[in-house]
Amino acid sequence: MSKIQVKLKAVVDNSYQIALGSGLDLVKSIPPANRYIIISDSNVARLYGCKLLSGLKKKARADLLTFKAGEKSKSRSVKARLEDKMLGLKCGRDTMVIALGGGVTGDLAGFVSATYMRGVPYTQIPTTLLAMVDSSVGGKTAIDTEAGKNLIGAFYQPKKVLLDADFLKTLPLDHLINGLIEAIKMFLTHDSAMFEYVQENLDKILKKDKAALLKIIKRAAQIKARVVEKDEKEAGARAVLNLGHSVGHALEKLSQYKLAHGQAVGAGLAVEAKLAQNLGFLTAQDFKKIESIMARLKIDKKMIGQMVKKFGATKILQAMKSDKKNRYSKNQAEYRLVMLETIGQAAALGGEYSLAAPKDKITQALNYFKN
């Protein structure tokens, strides 16, 4: 038998800039390209898409592609439809995709960019707080399937991220809360002082105080950037950012994605904090602080308990089996979750943040909210 070695030791620089401010000149800030495709949902396209399209047409050929707003559009069929439209428009590899919208748009447009002609550049312009503080940074792109959320996707970094706080002026309060919960997740794992800042300034934040929002966005983006620099493709350290998502994604799936991502993660943060307490990682005092701030954001013990009663602990555990952090032995899932050690620090064993959790302990944490 003869063998041929394929030697590939490419060094790829995926570095990019995150620009943050208020009233950014988006057209000027977007990297140059021979043509642009803006991908946006039906709501954001109406508010901001046409204006951006008009500006981009002064730089190069540009088109706006839209899809129906909502998590259900983060699917194989919508992705294929967008790609077919790009092929119909004869978009080549010199095309830059602009993801204009929230987390669904960023994930979907990013995945289109990763696969269209084996990869075209894209720019993230998030219009929700959730996308600004989390999903627009780090290059995670994906679609959902019946088996679970974000199971089909790619790590594909954008060329630039533009964070303009002025988009938040039109953001409904519930969507603001969704994003704030993702920021709180960052602070729970990395910055206790910022967690305290949110506690002390929550009323001001919910009234959309610009200075407070910019402070939160900047710090969350810094945390995300530093984590991604250490672990771009979630081989270890990046898993810490999944706090609250093991339970959260299961609740989203069981609700058929009618439950908002932020609400689901908020419930997940509370349940997983209780689990960390039950396993001896987190103090009762720190758990109460987390439970309290979630309650102030309309995710109280009663609301979480209603979900646990509606779906049942058994079904929630079943839905959690599709979590990417889990490991399997003889076709049995070993549940692995991120555990808080204290506010501002996640527990790690041997440098790993996804820790094994017994099924009965997860059930116990879920049932706490039913009482």
C-alpha positions as CSV (number, residue, x, y, z in Angstrom):
1,M,0.0,0.0,0.0
2,S,1.4,3.4,-0.9
3,K,0.7,6.5,1.1
4,I,0.6,10.2,0.2
5,Q,0.8,12.8,2.9
6,V,-1.1,16.0,2.6
7,K,0.7,18.6,4.6
8,L,-1.5,21.5,5.7
9,K,-0.2,23.8,8.3
10,A,-1.8,27.0,7.3
11,V,-1.8,29.9,9.7
12,V,-5.1,31.8,9.3
13,D,-5.6,35.3,10.8
14,N,-9.3,35.6,11.5
15,S,-8.9,38.8,13.5
16,Y,-11.5,41.5,13.2
17,Q,-12.6,44.8,14.7
18,I,-15.7,45.4,16.9
19,A,-16.7,49.1,16.5
20,L,-19.0,50.4,19.3
21,G,-20.8,53.7,19.7
22,S,-24.0,55.6,19.1
23,G,-24.9,57.0,15.7
24,L,-22.2,55.1,13.7
25,D,-21.8,55.8,10.0
26,L,-22.7,52.2,9.0
27,V,-22.1,52.6,5.3
28,K,-18.7,54.1,5.8
29,S,-17.8,51.5,8.4
30,I,-18.7,48.4,6.4
31,P,-15.6,46.9,4.7
32,P,-15.3,47.4,0.9
33,A,-16.6,44.8,-1.5
34,N,-17.6,44.6,-5.1
35,R,-21.2,43.9,-4.2
36,Y,-23.3,43.5,-1.0
37,I,-26.2,41.3,0.0
38,I,-28.1,42.5,3.1
39,I,-29.9,39.7,4.9
40,S,-32.6,40.9,7.4
41,D,-35.9,39.7,8.8
42,S,-39.2,41.3,7.8
43,N,-39.4,43.6,10.8
44,V,-35.8,45.0,10.7
45,A,-35.8,45.3,6.9
46,R,-38.8,47.7,7.2
47,L,-37.1,49.8,10.0
48,Y,-33.5,49.9,8.8
49,G,-32.9,47.7,5.8
50,C,-34.1,50.0,3.0
51,K,-32.0,52.9,4.4
52,L,-28.9,50.9,4.6
53,L,-29.5,49.5,1.1
54,S,-29.8,53.0,-0.3
55,G,-26.5,54.0,1.3
56,L,-24.7,50.9,0.1
57,K,-25.8,51.3,-3.5
58,K,-23.7,54.5,-3.6
59,K,-20.6,52.2,-2.9
60,A,-21.4,49.2,-5.0
61,R,-24.1,46.9,-6.3
62,A,-26.4,45.9,-3.4
63,D,-29.5,43.9,-2.8
64,L,-31.8,43.3,0.3
65,L,-33.0,39.7,1.0
66,T,-35.6,39.2,3.7
67,F,-37.2,36.3,5.6
68,K,-40.1,36.1,8.0
69,A,-39.2,37.3,11.5
70,G,-38.9,34.6,14.2
71,E,-36.9,31.7,15.4
72,K,-38.7,29.3,13.1
73,S,-37.0,30.9,10.2
74,K,-33.6,29.7,11.4
75,S,-34.1,26.6,9.3
76,R,-32.7,24.5,6.4
77,S,-35.5,25.7,4.1
78,V,-35.0,29.4,4.7
79,K,-31.2,29.1,4.4
80,A,-31.7,27.3,1.0
81,R,-34.1,29.9,-0.2
82,L,-31.7,32.7,0.6
83,E,-28.8,30.9,-1.1
84,D,-31.0,30.3,-4.2
85,K,-31.8,34.0,-4.3
86,M,-28.1,34.8,-4.2
87,L,-27.4,32.3,-7.0
88,G,-30.2,33.9,-9.0
89,L,-28.6,37.3,-8.5
90,K,-25.3,35.8,-9.7
91,C,-23.5,36.7,-6.5
92,G,-19.8,35.6,-6.7
93,R,-17.1,35.2,-4.1
94,D,-16.5,38.9,-4.2
95,T,-19.9,39.4,-2.5
96,M,-20.1,40.6,1.2
97,V,-23.1,39.5,3.2
98,I,-24.4,42.0,5.8
99,A,-26.3,40.4,8.7
100,L,-28.7,43.2,9.8
101,G,-30.8,42.1,12.7
102,G,-30.9,40.1,15.9
103,G,-29.5,36.7,16.8
104,V,-31.6,34.7,14.3
105,T,-30.4,36.9,11.5
106,G,-26.8,36.8,12.5
107,D,-26.8,33.0,12.9
108,L,-28.6,32.4,9.6
109,A,-26.8,35.0,7.5
110,G,-23.5,33.9,9.0
111,F,-24.1,30.2,8.1
112,V,-25.2,31.3,4.6
113,S,-21.8,33.1,4.3
114,A,-19.9,30.1,5.6
115,T,-21.3,27.8,2.9
116,Y,-22.1,30.0,-0.1
117,M,-19.4,29.2,-2.7
118,R,-17.5,27.6,0.2
119,G,-17.3,30.9,2.0
120,V,-17.9,34.6,1.4
121,P,-17.1,37.5,3.8
122,Y,-19.8,38.9,6.1
123,T,-20.3,41.8,8.5
124,Q,-22.4,41.7,11.6
125,I,-24.7,44.6,12.3
126,P,-26.8,43.5,15.3
127,T,-29.9,45.5,16.1
128,T,-30.9,43.8,19.4
129,L,-29.1,43.9,22.8
130,L,-28.9,40.1,22.8
131,A,-27.0,40.0,19.5
132,M,-24.8,43.0,20.5
133,V,-23.6,41.4,23.8
134,D,-23.3,37.8,22.6
135,S,-24.2,36.2,19.2
136,S,-22.6,38.8,16.9
137,V,-19.1,38.2,18.3
138,G,-17.3,34.9,18.0
139,G,-18.3,33.4,14.7
140,K,-20.9,30.8,15.8
141,T,-23.3,30.3,12.9
142,A,-26.1,27.8,12.8
143,I,-29.7,26.7,12.1
144,D,-32.1,24.8,14.2
145,T,-33.5,21.3,13.5
146,E,-36.3,19.2,15.1
147,A,-33.5,17.4,17.0
148,G,-32.4,20.6,18.7
149,K,-31.2,24.2,18.5
150,N,-28.0,25.2,16.7
151,L,-27.0,21.6,15.9
152,I,-26.1,22.3,12.2
153,G,-23.7,25.1,11.7
154,A,-20.1,26.3,11.4
155,F,-17.5,28.5,13.2
156,Y,-17.1,31.3,10.7
157,Q,-15.8,34.7,11.8
158,P,-17.1,38.0,10.4
159,K,-14.9,40.6,8.9
160,K,-16.3,43.3,11.2
161,V,-18.9,43.8,13.9
162,L,-20.7,47.2,14.2
163,L,-22.4,47.8,17.5
164,D,-24.7,50.9,17.4
165,A,-26.7,51.5,20.5
166,D,-29.1,53.7,18.6
167,F,-30.8,50.6,17.2
168,L,-32.0,49.9,20.8
169,K,-34.3,53.0,20.7
170,T,-37.0,50.9,18.9
171,L,-36.3,47.7,20.8
172,P,-39.3,46.5,22.9
173,L,-38.7,46.0,26.6
174,D,-39.1,42.2,26.5
175,H,-36.3,42.0,23.9
176,L,-34.1,44.4,25.9
177,I,-34.6,42.0,28.9
178,N,-33.6,39.0,26.7
179,G,-30.3,40.7,25.8
180,L,-29.7,41.8,29.4
181,I,-30.0,38.2,30.5
182,E,-27.2,37.2,28.1
183,A,-25.0,40.1,29.5
184,I,-25.7,39.0,33.0
185,K,-24.6,35.5,32.0
186,M,-21.2,37.0,31.0
187,F,-20.9,38.8,34.2
188,L,-21.8,35.8,36.3
189,T,-18.9,33.9,34.7
190,H,-16.4,36.7,34.4
191,D,-17.1,40.0,36.3
192,S,-18.8,40.2,39.7
193,A,-18.4,44.0,39.7
194,M,-20.5,44.3,36.5
195,F,-23.1,41.9,38.0
196,E,-23.4,44.3,40.9
197,Y,-23.6,47.3,38.5
198,V,-26.6,45.7,36.8
199,Q,-28.2,45.0,40.2
200,E,-27.8,48.6,41.3
201,N,-28.7,50.2,38.0
202,L,-31.4,47.9,36.7
203,D,-34.2,50.5,36.6
204,K,-32.0,52.9,34.7
205,I,-31.0,50.1,32.3
206,L,-34.6,49.1,31.6
207,K,-35.4,52.8,30.8
208,K,-32.7,52.5,28.1
209,D,-30.2,54.9,29.7
210,K,-27.6,55.2,26.8
211,A,-24.5,55.4,29.0
212,A,-25.6,52.4,31.1
213,L,-26.3,50.4,27.9
214,L,-23.0,51.3,26.3
215,K,-21.2,50.2,29.5
216,I,-22.9,46.9,29.5
217,I,-22.4,46.3,25.7
218,K,-18.7,47.2,25.8
219,R,-17.9,45.0,28.8
220,A,-19.9,42.0,27.5
221,A,-18.2,42.3,24.1
222,Q,-14.8,42.5,25.8
223,I,-15.5,39.3,27.7
224,K,-16.7,37.5,24.7
225,A,-13.8,38.6,22.6
226,R,-11.2,37.5,25.2
227,V,-12.9,34.1,25.5
228,V,-13.0,33.6,21.8
229,E,-9.3,34.6,21.4
230,K,-8.4,31.7,23.8
231,D,-10.8,29.2,22.3
232,E,-12.2,30.0,18.9
233,K,-13.9,26.7,18.3
234,E,-15.1,25.8,21.7
235,A,-12.5,23.1,22.5
236,G,-12.5,24.0,26.2
237,A,-12.6,27.5,27.7
238,R,-15.4,28.8,25.5
239,A,-17.9,26.3,26.9
240,V,-18.1,28.6,30.0
241,L,-20.4,30.9,27.9
242,N,-23.0,28.1,27.8
243,L,-24.0,28.8,31.4
244,G,-27.8,28.6,31.5
245,H,-28.1,27.2,28.0
246,S,-28.2,23.5,28.8
247,V,-31.6,23.9,30.5
248,G,-32.5,27.0,28.4
249,H,-32.2,25.3,25.0
250,A,-34.3,22.4,26.3
251,L,-37.1,24.7,27.4
252,E,-37.0,26.5,24.0
253,K,-37.2,23.2,22.2
254,L,-40.1,22.0,24.3
255,S,-42.0,25.3,23.8
256,Q,-41.6,24.8,20.0
257,Y,-39.5,28.1,20.2
258,K,-42.5,30.1,21.4
259,L,-40.4,30.9,24.5
260,A,-38.0,33.8,23.9
261,H,-34.3,32.8,24.0
262,G,-33.5,35.3,26.8
263,Q,-36.4,34.0,28.9
264,A,-35.3,30.4,28.4
265,V,-31.7,31.3,29.3
266,G,-32.9,33.3,32.3
267,A,-34.8,30.2,33.6
268,G,-31.8,28.1,32.8
269,L,-29.5,30.4,34.8
270,A,-31.7,30.0,37.8
271,V,-32.0,26.3,37.5
272,E,-28.3,25.7,36.8
273,A,-27.4,28.0,39.7
274,K,-29.6,25.9,42.0
275,L,-27.9,22.8,40.6
276,A,-24.5,24.3,41.4
277,Q,-25.7,25.0,44.9
278,N,-27.0,21.5,45.4
279,L,-23.6,20.1,44.2
280,G,-21.7,22.2,46.6
281,F,-20.2,24.7,44.2
282,L,-22.2,27.8,44.8
283,T,-23.3,29.3,48.2
284,A,-26.9,29.7,49.1
285,Q,-26.3,33.5,49.3
286,D,-25.0,33.7,45.7
287,F,-27.9,31.6,44.5
288,K,-30.4,33.9,46.1
289,K,-28.8,36.9,44.4
290,I,-29.2,35.2,41.0
291,E,-32.7,34.1,41.7
292,S,-33.6,37.7,42.8
293,I,-32.3,39.4,39.7
294,M,-34.1,37.0,37.5
295,A,-37.3,37.7,39.4
296,R,-36.8,41.4,38.8
297,L,-36.6,40.5,35.1
298,K,-40.0,38.7,35.2
299,I,-38.4,35.3,35.4
300,D,-39.4,34.4,39.0
301,K,-39.7,31.1,40.8
302,K,-43.5,30.8,39.9
303,M,-42.9,31.4,36.2
304,I,-40.1,28.8,36.1
305,G,-42.2,26.4,38.2
306,Q,-45.0,26.7,35.7
307,M,-42.7,25.6,32.9
308,V,-41.3,22.7,34.9
309,K,-44.9,21.6,35.7
310,K,-46.0,22.0,32.0
311,F,-43.2,20.1,30.4
312,G,-42.2,17.8,33.3
313,A,-38.6,17.1,34.5
314,T,-38.4,13.9,32.5
315,K,-39.1,15.7,29.2
316,I,-36.7,18.5,30.1
317,L,-34.0,16.0,30.8
318,Q,-34.8,14.2,27.5
319,A,-34.5,17.5,25.6
320,M,-31.2,18.2,27.3
321,K,-29.7,15.0,25.8
322,S,-29.1,16.9,22.5
323,D,-26.8,19.4,24.2
324,K,-23.4,19.5,22.5
325,K,-21.5,19.5,25.8
326,N,-22.8,16.0,26.7
327,R,-20.7,12.9,26.3
328,Y,-22.0,9.4,25.6
329,S,-21.0,6.0,26.9
330,K,-22.9,2.9,25.6
331,N,-25.5,5.2,24.1
332,Q,-26.2,6.8,27.5
333,A,-25.9,10.5,27.8
334,E,-23.7,12.0,30.6
335,Y,-25.1,15.3,31.3
336,R,-22.5,18.1,31.4
337,L,-23.2,21.6,32.5
338,V,-21.4,24.8,33.4
339,M,-21.4,25.3,37.2
340,L,-20.9,28.6,39.0
341,E,-18.4,28.6,41.8
342,T,-19.1,32.1,42.8
343,I,-20.6,35.2,41.1
344,G,-17.9,36.1,38.6
345,Q,-16.3,32.7,38.4
346,A,-17.3,29.4,36.9
347,A,-16.0,26.1,38.4
348,A,-13.4,24.2,36.4
349,L,-11.8,20.8,36.7
350,G,-8.6,20.2,34.8
351,G,-9.3,23.3,32.8
352,E,-12.7,22.1,31.7
353,Y,-15.9,24.0,32.4
354,S,-18.4,21.4,31.3
355,L,-18.8,19.3,34.4
356,A,-20.7,16.1,34.9
357,A,-24.0,16.4,36.7
358,P,-26.1,13.4,38.0
359,K,-29.6,13.1,36.5
360,D,-31.2,13.1,40.0
361,K,-29.5,16.3,41.0
362,I,-30.7,18.1,37.9
363,T,-34.2,16.8,38.6
364,Q,-33.9,18.0,42.2
365,A,-32.9,21.5,40.9
366,L,-35.9,21.6,38.5
367,N,-38.3,20.5,41.2
368,Y,-37.2,23.2,43.6
369,F,-39.1,25.7,41.4
370,K,-42.3,23.7,41.5
371,N,-42.7,24.2,45.3
